[in-house]
Amino acid sequence: MFAAFSEKLGSLFLPSHYDEREAYLASSSDLVDLERRMRHLDSAGYAFSLHSSAMPRDNEL
C-alpha cells in the first residue's frame, strides 16, 4: 500500500535532475557505453571536475 501511495505521490512532481541522470545511465547498452556516459556527465557543462588532479585527462592530451 505504501509503495503505491509513494508512486502516486512521486508522479505529481517533475522528475528531478538525479532521476533523469539515472535514467540516462540505465539506458546504456553495455559497460563501455555506461563508462562513456559517466565520463560525459562528469565533464559536460563544468569548467572543472570533482575528480580533478594536476594531470590532464586522457582526452585532453
N, C-alpha and C positions, 0 to 999 in steps of 0.2 A: 504494500500500500504506500509506504513512504517513497519507494523508488518511482512509482507512477506519479505521485504528487510532485516530487522534485523534478521529474522530467517535464511535467506540465508547467511548473513554475519557471524552469530554465528556458522553455520555449517562448516565454513572454519577453525575454531580454535578447538583445542583439548578441551574436557570437563575439566573444572577446578576442583580442589580438592573440592571446595564448591559444585559444581554441582553433583559430584559423591557422596558426603556425603548426599545431599538432596535426591538423587535418592534412596540411600540405606535406608534412614529413611522412605521415602514414600512407599517403598515396604513392610513395616511391616504389619503383618496380623491383629494385634489388638493393643490395648493400652498397654498391658503388653509387647508384643514384641517390640513396639516402645520404651518404657522406658528401656528395656534391651539393645537395640541397642544404645540408647543415653548414657547409663552408660558405655557401652563398648567403644564407641568413645571418651568419656571423659577421660577414664583411659588408653586406649590402646596406647602403644608406648611412654608414657610420664612418667618420673620419679616423676612428681608432677602433681597436678591438679589445675586448675584455681580456683576451689571452695574448696581449702584445708582449713583445720582447725586443731586444736590441737588434736581433737578426731579422732580415726580411723573410716573408713567407715564400714558399716555393714559386707561387705565381707572380711574385714581384721581382724575381731575378732577371 
